[in-house]
Amino acid sequence: MPLIEVSNLRKTYGERVAVDDVSFHVEQGEIFGILGTNGAGKTTTVECLQGLRTPDSGTMSVLGLDPGKDHTALRQRLGSQLQESRLPDKIKVHEALDLYASFYANPADTGDLLAKLGLTGQRDQYFGKLSGGQKQRVSIALALVGRPEVAVLDELTTGLDPHARRDTWKLVETVRDAGVTVLLVTHFMDEAERLCDRLAIFDAGRVVATGTPAELRDRAGKSTLDEAFVTLTGRD
Ligand SMILES: Nc1ncnc2c1ncn2[C@@H]1O[C@H](COP(=O)(O)OP(=O)(O)OP(=O)(O)O)[C@@H](O)[C@H]1O
């Protein structure tokens, strides 16, 4: 049974249809990408999956739970990275981690987690003083502190330099290799190609294709995911 199953999901904001008849599934242990341009409905979809938004219609199952009904149980088993750094500048790294750890019944050891993410030296630093890459690593640490079975990582490398992006990608692979299923929201084709085992291409609230990066390239008859994306979204 898939770890995540979404069928015919629809979500509107007033007149605006943000997500329209979206279906896909995610298998245990994979990095699954939700790829699309701005406003494609990616964040709305993962917010519904986390029980943060109520869809208008459709069904969802995450770890066998219904996000709408089993929100509290799901929160213990799912880790979320914030789309932007929403931490106050004046919180220290270890304070943020301890705070998030307190939300979970069986949190990870925060010292170990900081070491794994290369943040031991930043333990006592204010969040506001960190570099972009360090902030991103803190937000990944916050997503992992509850020992989640599924981690939702949204716009992971936006604003990072090429070295920090590559370091972050390696980190995501380490997370997956430790057995965590990763739902990766991105609008970067190179990131999706490099990291995702399978992905769904979103466009204007709909899923236009799902598959491995190689399958999507083949289907579109293109040599890069970038070109395949343009073809599959009908923008050729
Ligand atoms: N709270 C809201 N109220 C009204 N409209 C919203 C709200 N949140 C999102 N939308 C609209 O719904 C559509 C889908 O937005 P969503 O944030 O899900 O897309 P996205 O693919 O994650 O985009 P981005 O990459 O820019 O984050 C957009 O047109 C957006 O303007």
The ligand as an SDF file (V2000), in Angstrom:
LIG
                    3D

 31 33  0  0  0  0  0  0  0  0999 V2000
   -4.6110   31.6770    1.3460 N   0  0  0  0  0  0  0  0  0  0  0  0
   -4.8880   31.8960    0.0600 C   0  0  0  0  0  0  0  0  0  0  0  0
   -5.9260   32.6840   -0.3220 N   0  0  0  0  0  0  0  0  0  0  0  0
   -6.2100   32.8940   -1.6170 C   0  0  0  0  0  0  0  0  0  0  0  0
   -5.5200   32.3740   -2.6480 N   0  0  0  0  0  0  0  0  0  0  0  0
   -4.4670   31.5830   -2.3380 C   0  0  0  0  0  0  0  0  0  0  0  0
   -4.0910   31.3070   -0.9850 C   0  0  0  0  0  0  0  0  0  0  0  0
   -3.0130   30.4950   -0.9970 N   0  0  0  0  0  0  0  0  0  0  0  0
   -2.7240   30.2740   -2.2960 C   0  0  0  0  0  0  0  0  0  0  0  0
   -3.5960   30.9260   -3.1030 N   0  0  0  0  0  0  0  0  0  0  0  0
   -3.6190   30.8890   -4.5750 C   0  0  0  0  0  0  0  0  0  0  0  0
   -3.7870   29.5360   -4.9640 O   0  0  0  0  0  0  0  0  0  0  0  0
   -2.9530   29.2270   -6.0820 C   0  0  0  0  0  0  0  0  0  0  0  0
   -2.0140   28.0880   -5.7100 C   0  0  0  0  0  0  0  0  0  0  0  0
   -1.0970   28.5670   -4.7160 O   0  0  0  0  0  0  0  0  0  0  0  0
    0.0150   27.6290   -4.0410 P   0  0  0  0  0  0  0  0  0  0  0  0
    0.7230   28.4580   -3.0360 O   0  0  0  0  0  0  0  0  0  0  0  0
   -0.5850   26.3600   -3.6260 O   0  0  0  0  0  0  0  0  0  0  0  0
    0.9580   27.3630   -5.3020 O   0  0  0  0  0  0  0  0  0  0  0  0
    2.4720   26.9440   -5.3260 P   0  0  0  0  0  0  0  0  0  0  0  0
    2.6030   26.0410   -6.5020 O   0  0  0  0  0  0  0  0  0  0  0  0
    2.9040   26.4150   -4.0270 O   0  0  0  0  0  0  0  0  0  0  0  0
    3.1950   28.3180   -5.6260 O   0  0  0  0  0  0  0  0  0  0  0  0
    4.6100   28.8890   -5.0910 P   0  0  0  0  0  0  0  0  0  0  0  0
    5.6610   28.0970   -5.8120 O   0  0  0  0  0  0  0  0  0  0  0  0
    4.5530   30.3070   -5.5370 O   0  0  0  0  0  0  0  0  0  0  0  0
    4.6320   28.7220   -3.6080 O   0  0  0  0  0  0  0  0  0  0  0  0
   -2.2480   30.5120   -6.4470 C   0  0  0  0  0  0  0  0  0  0  0  0
   -2.9680   31.1240   -7.4870 O   0  0  0  0  0  0  0  0  0  0  0  0
   -2.3060   31.3440   -5.1880 C   0  0  0  0  0  0  0  0  0  0  0  0
   -2.3360   32.7110   -5.4890 O   0  0  0  0  0  0  0  0  0  0  0  0
  1  2  1  0
  2  3  1  0
  2  7  2  0
  3  4  2  0
  4  5  1  0
  5  6  2  0
  6  7  1  0
  6 10  1  0
  7  8  1  0
  8  9  2  0
  9 10  1  0
 10 11  1  0
 11 12  1  0
 11 30  1  0
 12 13  1  0
 13 14  1  0
 13 28  1  0
 14 15  1  0
 15 16  1  0
 16 17  2  0
 16 18  1  0
 16 19  1  0
 19 20  1  0
 20 21  2  0
 20 22  1  0
 20 23  1  0
 23 24  1  0
 24 25  2  0
 24 26  1  0
 24 27  1  0
 28 29  1  0
 28 30  1  0
 30 31  1  0
M  END
$$$$
